[in-house]
Amino acid sequence: MIVIQKHLALPLHEWRAYKATLAQAAQAALAAVFPQLEGDLTLVLSSDDRIRSLNRQFRGFDAPTDVLSFPFGEINPQSGRKYLGDVVISLDRAREQAAAAGHSLSAELALLAVHGVLHLCGYDHEIPADKEQMWAVQEAILASLGIRISHPED
């Protein structure tokens, strides 16, 4: 099960659109990486202030970021399914990055959701070979959703 939450105030029509985008992207990422897995995760749409606090608390960086992933990987005693973890996405960062890259906010939210879920599934981009693999998987998942955006060049 994929749970989508928000920790900010949004008009209902916006929230419904964002929620649908996030759910679709997360499901596509899970299906691409673990087609047989029946796992659970939570995606949280948040603000720069909240994600900055989390980034400071858990990573030691006192700055906002676009997405944070918190892998868990234990069995949920209530569902009996593997709980993969939590992904927190900054709506503020997503808006800025979408504008800077020249694509829609929906595409950026999908990118961040896929990116965060891939981290929950064990992908990383700290070394060049891992980064190349993660970016290729990420782009393929986004393409399956009809989203054609390339990875950031850092």
Number of C-alpha atoms within 10 A of each C-alpha: 14 16 14 19 14 17 12 13 9 10 7 9 9 9 16 12 11 20 20 13 20 27 20 16 25 28 17 21 26 22 14 16 16 12 11 9 11 13 20 20 22 20 23 22 24 21 22 18 14 17 25 21 16 19 18 14 11 11 11 11 13 13 13 20 20 22 22 26 20 17 18 13 16 13 14 13 9 6 11 12 16 18 22 23 21 22 25 27 27 25 23 17 20 25 17 14 18 16 13 9 12 11 15 15 18 18 21 24 27 27 25 24 30 27 28 27 30 22 20 23 17 11 18 19 13 8 8 10 10 13 14 14 13 20 19 14 19 23 19 16 26 22 12 14 15 10 18 15 16 13 13 8 4 3
